[in-house]
Amino acid sequence: MNRRRIGSGISLVVIGVFALRFCLGLASAHSIPSSKFASPLPLPLLFLGAGAMVALTAGWLAVTERTPSAATRRMCVLLLPSSISMPLRLGARLVFFAGFVAALSIGIVGRQNQYQNFATVFTWPVWFHGVALLSILVGTLWPVLSPWRALYRVFVWLEGEELAVLGSYPERLGSWPALASFIVVIGILENLTYIPKKGPLLTTAVLGVYTLVMVAGSLLYGTEWFRRADPLGVLYRLFGRVASITITRRDDGGTDVALRPPWQGTLTPVRNTSLVLFAIAAVYTVSFDGFTNTRTYQDLLVGVQNSLGTGPAISILLYAIGLSVFVVSFGLCSHLVERLGGGGTDQRPSEGSEANTDGGYVVGSDERTREPDWLGSARHFAPTVLPIAAAYEVAHNYPYVFRNLAQLATVAVHPLSPSAQTANPLAWLPLPVFWGSQVVLIVLGHVIAVVAAHYVAVERFETTAAARRGHLPLVALMVGYTVLSLWIISQPVVS
């Protein structure tokens, strides 16, 4: 990956970032709980125990000498004929497209209240995060749901042929457009601005720009634009690697539903550097979202603003600094992995293999012959951090999604039943139990990540001893991140 390509991607992010200064503020998509409870055990003891569990898992794998072949079992549990699958896919596509159209239209003409307008209730929690949770559960369904693919199909139908005015998607672009868009839309717009709360009109504006970019890109480069440049498409595909349930479309239009270990999809390397950085950005951004809900972050932000005499735009700098720290840490870790492991082999899946699920599919490019060894390790081990991102996404956002699903139902029936009240689907869930579920999910995600990294190390390095040595830096990184993640989720709710 040459510096010019990386620099162009960073430039896109910087331009987008400074265009957003007018709507920045001390905001988060998720509110800070107003009540706290006493932890049943001291938090340092909890952190120590969770970190020890992750480390002991790595130690157990090292002494049992399990091989990747034991991690790739897949069991088909359901076969759906095309007569059932195709109507289901069509129905899901039509329902989601109707929601997309409603968000664009009602966001403009409806009540400009974030809680009572379909655009804000549907877009940020139900669409962006709800589909993410669905991807973690059953793999990505975004190729079916994507409204921009539906619009592209309309243009293809009108023209009578596939459209790609400029030809094939430029390989040099990689997934840099998706990475830049993810940082701007999710990392900054959602987490650091008032746009999700300021009013439906701003949300509609975001969707409108997003739609123009996606449709225009597809007309220029065809459907590969959706796969490589759509930030939600790449994010959902990466999350789908962690799914224990896989839904695969057969050539005859039918569907296979199968079960697999949650680490199986993370054993295949990503295609290029842009996807390595996307995986790291996904882990960091969902964690930073949680961090913005803490008093520590609020105090830090206000303190930096007062010290430097700046406005809310300084939150972008804090986000960028944190992301840089994560990227550098993973880069150093990859370098240590490669040195301790003594170099590795580049095991590549064949074209069209089941590993084609990550937004970059195969690893067969001339770029492989020019990359440093440590970057090869980064490509191989980057997918192993995805269980961490997925676990934190579920732990942090499942109440947000379920609460707004109920609100969406109320908003949808309001024209027919103006007096309808929103039910709270999690009203039965006590705060300590909710926090306990977060702890379990995060620890489980880190354990799965350690298992995945072990299998990748065994596959990549020539001897078992080399794999053990190469695994050590990742274990240390994951133990540290376990403690950090638990600290973040504990701050808003534990006294």
C-alpha positions, 0 to 999 in steps of 0.5 A, a space after each residue: 500500500 503506497 503512501 499516496 493512497 493512504 494520504 488520499 484516504 486521510 485527506 478525505 476524512 480531514 475534509 469531511 471532518 472540518 465540514 462538520 464543525 457547525 454541528 459539533 457538540 457535547 453529544 452522544 447517541 446514547 444517554 448516560 444513566 441517571 442512577 448507579 448501583 453498588 457492584 457485588 464485588 470490587 471492580 479491580 477484582 472483577 477486572 483481574 478475574 476477567 483478564 485472567 480468564 482471557 489469559 488462561 484460555 490462551 494458556 489452555 489452547 497452547 498446551 492442548 495443541 488444537 489445530 485449525 481443522 478442529 475450528 472449521 466444523 459447519 453443520 447445516 440445520 435447515 434447507 429452504 427451497 427457492 419457493 420460500 426463500 425468494 419471497 422472503 428475500 423480496 419481502 425483506 427488501 420491499 419492507 426495508 426500502 419502504 422504511 428508507 423512503 419513509 425516512 427520507 420523506 417524513 424527515 422533511 415533512 414530518 414533526 421535527 422531533 427526534 422521538 416522534 419522527 420516523 427518520 431519526 427513530 428508524 435510521 440511527 438505532 434500528 437501521 445502523 445498529 439494528 442491522 449490525 446486531 442482526 449481522 452479528 447473529 446471522 451474518 450480513 443480510 445487507 446485499 438483500 436489504 440495501 436500498 441503494 442496490 435496489 435503486 441500482 437494479 431500477 437503473 439496470 432495468 431501465 437500461 437493459 444492461 449492467 451499468 459501470 460507466 468507468 469500468 471495473 472498480 479501481 483496485 488501488 481504491 481498496 476499501 479506503 472510501 468505506 473507511 473514510 465514510 465510516 469514520 465520518 458517518 459513524 465515528 463523528 456524525 453519530 457519536 460526536 454531533 447533535 445530528 441524531 438528536 438535533 432534528 430529523 431534517 439533518 438526519 434526512 440530509 445525511 441519508 440524502 448525501 449518502 444515497 447520492 454517493 452510493 448510487 453515483 458510485 454504482 453507476 460509475 463502477 457497478 455493484 463492486 462499489 457497494 461491496 468495497 465503498 459502502 461503509 455499512 456494507 463493509 461493517 456488516 460483512 466484517 461483523 458477519 464473520 463472527 456469526 455462529 449462524 450462516 445463511 447462504 444463498 444457493 445457485 437455485 435460489 434456495 437458502 442453506 442455514 448452518 451453524 459454525 463456531 463463532 471464530 470460524 469466519 475470522 480465520 481468513 485474512 482480510 484483503 488489504 491494509 484498508 480493511 485492516 484499518 477498518 477492523 481496528 476502527 470498528 473496535 475503536 469506534 464502538 468503544 469510543 462511543 461507550 467512552 463518551 457516555 462516561 463522566 471521565 470523557 465529559 470532564 476530559 473534553 471540557 478540560 481540554 476545551 478550557 485549556 486550549 480555548 477551543 470549542 466542541 470541535 476538539 472532540 474530533 481531535 480526541 477521537 482521532 488521537 484515540 484512533 491513532 493510538 489503537 492503530 499504532 498499538 495494533 501495528 506494533 503488536 503485529 510487528 512483535 507477532 511476526 518477529 516472535 513467530 519467526 515469519 509466516 506462510 501466506 495461506 490463501 483461500 481459493 476464489 469463491 471459497 466460503 471465506 468470501 465474507 469479509 468485504 474484501 474476499 480473496 487475498 490474491 493481489 500483486 500487492 502481497 509481493 510488496 508488503 512487509 512481513 508485519 503487514 502480512 501478520 496484520 492482515 491475518 490477525 485483524 479479523 481476530 479482533 472482530 469478536 471484540 468489536 461485535 461483543 461490545 456492539 451488542 453489549 453497548 447497543 442492544 438496549 438502544 436498539 430494542 427501546 427504539 424498535 418499540 418507539 418505531 412501532 409507536 411512531 408508525 401507528 400514530 396516524 391510526 392511533 394517536 394515543 398509543 403509548 410506547 412500551 419499554 421491552 426492557 422494563 423488566 431488566 434491572 440495572 445490575 442484571 443489564 450490567 452483568 449481561 454486558 460483562 458476560 458479553 465482553 468477556 465472551 467476545 475476548 475469549 473468542 478473539 483469543 481462540 481465533 488468534 490462536 488458530 490463525 497463529 498455528 496456521 500462519 507459523 511453521 511450528 507450534 512453538 513459533 505459534 505460541 510465541 507469536 500469539 503472546 503479543 495478541 494475548 497481552 493486547 486482548 487482556 489489556 483491552 478486556 480490562 479497558 472495555 469493562 472499565 468503560 461499561 462500568 463507569 456510567 452505572 457502577 458506583 
